[in-house]
Amino acid sequence: MKHLVIKLLGRLGYEIRALEPPPDADLLPSRQERAAVDEAIGVFVQTQQAGTLLADAGAWREYLSDRRLAFFRDVVNVCRKHSVDFKEKQVADVGSGPGYLLRLIAAEAPDSILTGYDTFAAALPLARAICPQAAFEARGLEAINGSFDVIFSTEVLEHLVAPEQALQTLARLLAPGGSLVVTTPNGRRDQQGAGERREDGTAYWGHIHFWSPESWKLFLRRALPADARIKTGQIATGENYAVVRL
């Protein structure tokens, strides 16, 4: 069954992979939070054509597992650790997927203006169900306009043909004094294959870049301006992170 779920979501542009080490118990969602996410999935799949990939509620619940939700919760903890302020801010999530990270930000800072961007337009109604406080747009990175106080891009760069260029574009979208929060898998454990190249040629469905914690730091220093202030580390579930200020 799990193999079928992985194959299904892979065709949708999502992957299920082991997140190690196991998350702390305090990162796991409450029963109420788990139920709210499952309800949003149920609302979404009811609008999809029966028998299609998007209508498989079990696959979506497998993708949005407690472990994955714990990952997003620790991204918020990383922001607290590095004094990333969301209150009354313009916040963008580039590659927002099902919108769960913005749901957490909305709970932390209900007065912020939240926008999620993702090229997988068919899944945006799910993101809107999970985080109704945010606006979601089917727009790639190069088509994003505006200036943001906080920008997230989680588990995106490893898919891209030109990750340095993408990182530089994200940095240019920051307002003065803003913060960019980026995560990628730890390349020492990541075993996700490249899969097929996407139709627009800019990315692969799977992973084509693998950064260890050490090479992650080198990549960031090479891609960003010399005066960028960069803090790096690992999420509790093992992924690399960076908090960048320019």
MOBELGI-V114497 format. One record per residue. N is the residue number from 0. SS is DSSP state (A for helix, B for strand, O for the rest). Layout:
# MOBELGI-V114497
n=N ss=SS
n=N ss=SS
This chain:
# MOBELGI-V114497
n=0 ss=O
n=1 ss=A
n=2 ss=A
n=3 ss=A
n=4 ss=A
n=5 ss=A
n=6 ss=A
n=7 ss=A
n=8 ss=A
n=9 ss=A
n=10 ss=A
n=11 ss=O
n=12 ss=O
n=13 ss=O
n=14 ss=O
n=15 ss=O
n=16 ss=O
n=17 ss=O
n=18 ss=O
n=19 ss=O
n=20 ss=O
n=21 ss=O
n=22 ss=O
n=23 ss=O
n=24 ss=A
n=25 ss=A
n=26 ss=A
n=27 ss=O
n=28 ss=O
n=29 ss=O
n=30 ss=A
n=31 ss=A
n=32 ss=A
n=33 ss=A
n=34 ss=A
n=35 ss=A
n=36 ss=A
n=37 ss=A
n=38 ss=A
n=39 ss=A
n=40 ss=A
n=41 ss=A
n=42 ss=A
n=43 ss=A
n=44 ss=A
n=45 ss=A
n=46 ss=O
n=47 ss=O
n=48 ss=O
n=49 ss=O
n=50 ss=O
n=51 ss=O
n=52 ss=A
n=53 ss=A
n=54 ss=A
n=55 ss=O
n=56 ss=A
n=57 ss=A
n=58 ss=A
n=59 ss=A
n=60 ss=A
n=61 ss=A
n=62 ss=A
n=63 ss=O
n=64 ss=O
n=65 ss=A
n=66 ss=A
n=67 ss=A
n=68 ss=A
n=69 ss=A
n=70 ss=A
n=71 ss=A
n=72 ss=A
n=73 ss=A
n=74 ss=A
n=75 ss=A
n=76 ss=A
n=77 ss=A
n=78 ss=A
n=79 ss=A
n=80 ss=A
n=81 ss=O
n=82 ss=O
n=83 ss=O
n=84 ss=O
n=85 ss=O
n=86 ss=O
n=87 ss=O
n=88 ss=O
n=89 ss=B
n=90 ss=B
n=91 ss=B
n=92 ss=B
n=93 ss=B
n=94 ss=O
n=95 ss=O
n=96 ss=O
n=97 ss=O
n=98 ss=O
n=99 ss=A
n=100 ss=A
n=101 ss=A
n=102 ss=A
n=103 ss=A
n=104 ss=A
n=105 ss=A
n=106 ss=A
n=107 ss=A
n=108 ss=O
n=109 ss=O
n=110 ss=O
n=111 ss=O
n=112 ss=B
n=113 ss=B
n=114 ss=B
n=115 ss=B
n=116 ss=B
n=117 ss=O
n=118 ss=O
n=119 ss=O
n=120 ss=A
n=121 ss=A
n=122 ss=A
n=123 ss=A
n=124 ss=A
n=125 ss=A
n=126 ss=A
n=127 ss=A
n=128 ss=A
n=129 ss=A
n=130 ss=O
n=131 ss=O
n=132 ss=O
n=133 ss=O
n=134 ss=B
n=135 ss=B
n=136 ss=B
n=137 ss=O
n=138 ss=O
n=139 ss=O
n=140 ss=A
n=141 ss=A
n=142 ss=A
n=143 ss=O
n=144 ss=O
n=145 ss=O
n=146 ss=O
n=147 ss=B
n=148 ss=B
n=149 ss=B
n=150 ss=B
n=151 ss=B
n=152 ss=B
n=153 ss=B
n=154 ss=O
n=155 ss=O
n=156 ss=A
n=157 ss=A
n=158 ss=A
n=159 ss=B
n=160 ss=O
n=161 ss=O
n=162 ss=A
n=163 ss=A
n=164 ss=A
n=165 ss=A
n=166 ss=A
n=167 ss=A
n=168 ss=A
n=169 ss=A
n=170 ss=A
n=171 ss=A
n=172 ss=O
n=173 ss=B
n=174 ss=B
n=175 ss=B
n=176 ss=B
n=177 ss=B
n=178 ss=B
n=179 ss=B
n=180 ss=B
n=181 ss=B
n=182 ss=B
n=183 ss=B
n=184 ss=O
n=185 ss=B
n=186 ss=O
n=187 ss=O
n=188 ss=O
n=189 ss=O
n=190 ss=O
n=191 ss=O
n=192 ss=O
n=193 ss=O
n=194 ss=O
n=195 ss=O
n=196 ss=B
n=197 ss=O
n=198 ss=O
n=199 ss=O
n=200 ss=O
n=201 ss=O
n=202 ss=B
n=203 ss=B
n=204 ss=O
n=205 ss=O
n=206 ss=O
n=207 ss=O
n=208 ss=O
n=209 ss=O
n=210 ss=B
n=211 ss=O
n=212 ss=A
n=213 ss=A
n=214 ss=A
n=215 ss=A
n=216 ss=A
n=217 ss=A
n=218 ss=A
n=219 ss=A
n=220 ss=A
n=221 ss=A
n=222 ss=A
n=223 ss=O
n=224 ss=O
n=225 ss=O
n=226 ss=O
n=227 ss=O
n=228 ss=B
n=229 ss=B
n=230 ss=B
n=231 ss=B
n=232 ss=B
n=233 ss=B
n=234 ss=O
n=235 ss=O
n=236 ss=O
n=237 ss=O
n=238 ss=O
n=239 ss=B
n=240 ss=B
n=241 ss=B
n=242 ss=B
n=243 ss=B
n=244 ss=B
n=245 ss=O
